[in-house]
Amino acid sequence: TTNPSSGGAGLGGIRAGSTLFWCRGESEFSTVMILEVCLRSKQQVLRVIGRQLVRSSSSSAPLSRTELDDVPPTAHPLFSHAAIGSFFQEQPLLKNPFTQDALLRAYLRRHLPVQDVESDLRLFGERVADEIDDLGRQCEVDRIITCPAWTLMKEISAQEGLVAAGYERRYGEWSRVYQMSKLYLYAPSAGLYSCPLAMTDGAAKVIESLGMPAREAFERLTSRDEKQFWTSGQWMTERRGGSDVANGTETVARRQEDGHFRLHGFKWFTSATDADFTLTLARIADSRGHTTPGSRGVSLFCAEVWGSDGRTNGIQIQRLKDKLGTRQMPTAELLLDGMQAQLLSAEGRGVASIANMLTLTRIHNTVSAVAAMRRIVQLSREYSNKRSVFGKLLKDHPLHVQTLTRLEVETRGAFLMLMEVCRLLGREETGGASERESHLLRLLTPVVKLYTGKQAVAVVSEGLECFGGQGYIEDTGLPGMLRDAQVLSIWEGTTNVLSLDVLRSVSKSGGRVLQAFFLDVEVRSYQKEDITARGSGQGLWEGRGLSSRVYSALLRWSSVRCVIT
């Protein structure tokens, strides 16, 4: 195109610094086509807005934004003049994810039958469909200047209490189930803002478990006030890798006279780099500059990312990561060059201090995985009710129904496993967990994260096929779901790392975590038989629970199975 002010002919008038373009011909009256620049996967593309305007060609002045806003919409849809008619294949439509999720509603009616919870999730589901999903698609970044949609996501997170709900404990031991139910509705539309929320929740959990050494930060991390709310990063990964923090941490902490520390080191992968606050690991140097190797030399610190002047706190941003997915969220390599920080853990207890954080962030990862599965199934089901092929709707083709059924079963199994882990976490946090339940939480958290992380990739990939070619087109938002799902098996521990963590839990507990699992399975099986027998009037067991004799027998049997295993 050429600029009209330069005397060029043909199309012209790209306005610098604006997302709106205008194109004008040379006839006395001409149609103005208005285009919008869209950033998709780091490529600028023009999207036709499709407005028309009749104007004299003698004027060479560019149209003002006011004039552009006043342009009437075209009377004809795209392709309306084509001989075969207008384009008609519809995209999948997101409806209220809460009202569309019968399993979630049934689970909450059974375990948390509180009208306030249902009303809140119903309203939040409407907000997800009407507002949040669109914001999530706008969240793109190519430098640490985030888009307005990313800022709005932070405000919405505070308003909806997506972190706060887990610490207000309004619903007692079911508070985590309530919080995670809300995040389950939110995550697929969040534009990956669920990641900084997971890290924020994890940071709050660590501070709480250590006795509130940073109370002001905790209050901000768990605030519902969008002006006070902080998000947190977790800057653990260094050049040698992520999971082996005991040997991979090279960052050095130097003690200052006022009791604070200055941190010097390189963080290779820092998600949500625009966070307000962060946790990080470092090795404390002695007066001679020496540090202790291994996990005994690693301590946990916290720091504010930004100073009061708006500048970073001794941090240099080296570059942004070019990732397969999760492009909505800024992830960067950082040089810590004297970052002022506060010691959170006891010296040398950094690795042990982040155990609670890992439990929580792995559960958040599971929420995102199961939510992705549910979303692709919901969209596939909605699409099957309006897409006609080979003379009938997709929902009327038995083979397609079989595919949707298989995906639904996978999703339901993952959902129930997720909710059981959330229930166990809530019981532990409120002091109501038995020893068996604590062992179950320790065992199942890495297992459920491991399994659903792999499962989400398979289910979302299969789900894309339900849309045919539309599943491969970026305009639908569906390809991004598959790219983003791939990280779920990597974040917070890969499959092999989590497998080793399961073995570690078995070893450290002397096999009691497996014993707890086998016993739990047996108890549930017998309880199911008991309910079935009561329904038939046989009365298999006395009372609602198991007799002490049967319980003891099951305990002995599970111990034997544990030894055999």
Secondary structure as UniProt FT lines:
FT   HELIX           4..6
FT   TURN            16..17
FT   STRAND          20..23
FT   STRAND          33..40
FT   TURN            41..42
FT   STRAND          43..48
FT   TURN            57..58
FT   HELIX           65..70
FT   TURN            78..81
FT   TURN            83..84
FT   TURN            97..100
FT   HELIX           102..111
FT   HELIX           115..127
FT   HELIX           128..132
FT   HELIX           133..138
FT   HELIX           148..159
FT   TURN            160..164
FT   HELIX           165..168
FT   TURN            170..171
FT   HELIX           172..174
FT   HELIX           175..186
FT   HELIX           187..189
FT   TURN            190..193
FT   HELIX           194..209
FT   TURN            210..211
FT   TURN            213..214
FT   HELIX           215..221
FT   TURN            226..228
FT   STRAND          232..235
FT   STRAND          237..238
FT   TURN            239..240
FT   HELIX           245..248
FT   STRAND          252..255
FT   TURN            257..258
FT   STRAND          261..271
FT   TURN            273..274
FT   STRAND          277..284
FT   TURN            287..288
FT   HELIX           295..297
FT   STRAND          298..304
FT   TURN            308..309
FT   STRAND          315..320
FT   TURN            327..328
FT   STRAND          331..343
FT   TURN            347..348
FT   HELIX           350..353
FT   HELIX           355..384
FT   TURN            385..386
FT   STRAND          388..389
FT   TURN            390..391
FT   STRAND          392..393
FT   HELIX           394..396
FT   HELIX           398..429
FT   TURN            430..431
FT   HELIX           435..465
FT   TURN            466..467
FT   HELIX           468..472
FT   HELIX           474..476
FT   HELIX           478..485
FT   HELIX           486..489
FT   TURN            490..492
FT   HELIX           495..508
FT   TURN            509..511
FT   HELIX           512..535
FT   TURN            536..537
FT   HELIX           548..564
//
